[in-house]
């Protein structure tokens, strides 16, 4: 079966997060390859929309951004580097969590220098890990490395690990459910980037 498209994944994510459906329901409806392909497609879509943008476009954020010690707790106010690095840091955190529970995945590859300031500093899982102190090239390298390392690992022989349940912030999830989560989360941010770039104030 073909990879799920970003619109399809975003719709599934909305159904999950509004509790119309469960990870179990969605995970059973499609083969795992459709979600891995969809994850790849969503991350590649983001890459294609970011390559070659100007500095002004790269750092543009929606008007009315809150300030303070946890200035970007609300993900709607991400600029492009924050959006991308929130997404990649979340994927790497999930990858590492699965490794700690015994899933034979490689360690996430870290290409970025240490950060002094990241979004979501108050400890909530929402909006965490975004940073705006990076160049376009650093941000793209992080995106590509995270995508390629994770997707290659998920395409390996994982056998019984697919249906074993592991702890998560969403309750016990199987590896299959984690991949559904990775895919729908990535698709939602791909559409957020499209909306950001379509804003009337987005630099030409």
N, C-alpha and C positions, 0 to 999 in steps of 0.2 A: 504494500500500500504506500502511496506517495506521502511525503512529509506533510504534516499539517501546516497551513499557511499562518502568518501572523494574525490575520483577521479571525481565523478559526480558533487559534489559541487564545486570543484575547476574549472571544466570546465564551470559551470554556472556562477561562479564569474567572470571568464575571459570574458565571453560574456557580462555581465553587465558592468564591468569596462572599456571595450573597446567600449561600447555603441552599441554593436550589438543587445542587447536586453535590456528591462527595468525591473525594479522590478515588475511592473504590469504583464508583460508577463510571467516571471518566476514564480511568486507567484500563477498565475492561473493554471499553468500546473501540479502542484502537490498539494496533500493535506498538510495542515499545519503539520500534524503528521510526514510526510516524512522529513520535515526540522528540526523539533524538534529532531527526531531520528538521523538525520545526524549531528546536532550540538553535541548531546551526543557522537556519534561515533567518531567525529573528536577530541573532547577533551579527550576521553578515549584513542584514538590512541596516542596522545601526552603523556598522563600519562604513557602508557605502554612502550614508547620509552625512558622515563626519569628515571623510577624506576631502581635503582641499578647501574646507571652510576657512573664512578669515578669522583673525583674532577677535574682532568685534562679535562675529557670529558665535565663536567658540565660547565666549564668556557672557553672552546675552542671557538674561533671566527675565522671567515675567515681572511686570510692575507689581509693587506692593509686597516685596519680599520681607518677611519678618527678620529682625535682628536680635542678638542676644547670645548667651552661652551655648544654646542649642539651636542656632539660627536657622537650621534647615531641617527641623524635625518633620515638617510637612513636605513630602516629596514633590508636590506640585510646583515648588519654587526652585527645583534644581536647574542649574545651567548645564551645558553639555558635558564638561568634564566631571561634574558631580553625578550626573545621571549615569554616565558610563562606569565610573569607578564605584558607585554604589552597587551597580549591577555586577561588576566583576568581583568585588569584594564579597558580595553575598554568595555568588556561585562558589568562590574559593572557600568560604566558611562552611557551606553545605558539603563540599567535597571533603574538607578536613574532618567534619563531624562524622561522615560516613566511614572514613578511614579509621577514626578512633573507635568505631563500633565494629571494626573487623572487615569491612568491605575492602577487597584488594584493589584500591585505586591508588594512583601515584600521588605524591604530595603536590599541592598546588605550586605552580612556579611563580615566584614573586619577582617582577621586573622593576618595581617602583622603589624610589628612596623612601625612608620613613616619613610619615606625615606628622606635622605639628597640629593640624586642625582638620577635623573631619566632621561630616554631618552626623546627626543622631548621637551626639556625645552623651546624652542622658541615660543611655542603656537600653532604650527600646529597640526592638528589632526593626521597627519601621524607620526608613530613611537613613539607615546607618551606613557609614563607610565611604560616603562621597567626599571628594576633595577637588579643589579648584586651583591648586598650586602647581599643576603639571602643564607641560607643553602638549600641543596637539600630537606630536610624535610619540611622547611617552604614553599618552592616553590610548592611542591606537595600538601601540605595542602591547600594552596590558590587555586590551580587548582581544586581540588576535591570539596572544599566548594562552590566555584563559580559555578561550573557545577551543582552540586546537588541542590543547592538552586534555581538557575535560571530555570533549567529544570522542577523541581517540580512545580514551579509557572506557567510556560507556559502550563503545562498539566492541569491546573485548569479550572474552568468555567469562561471564559473571554467574552463570548457572543458577543455583539455589538462592543466591543473594537477592535476586529480583523480588522474591516474595517474603523474605524475612522482614519483620517489622523492627524499626529503629526509632529511638526518641527524636522528637522535633518540637519546635514551637507550635506546631499545628496538631500535636498529639502523635501517637505512634504512626509512622509512615513506612511503607516498604520502599525499597530502592526504586521500584517502578513509580510509586507516588512521588518520590523526590524528583524524578526526571520530569514528571508532569508539572510539578511546582516550578522547576527550573525553566521549563519551556513557556509556561503561561506568564511567569514573572518577567521573563525576557521580552515576550511579545508586548506586554503592557507598557514597558518602558520604550520599546520601539515606537509605539503609537504616541507616547508622550513626546518623544523627540520630533515626530512629524508635526504634532500640534504646536510645539515650541517654534519650529521653523516656519509654520504658517501664520504665526502671530503678526498682526499689522506692524508692530514695532521692531520686528526682527530685522537686523541690519541687511541692507542690500549687498 
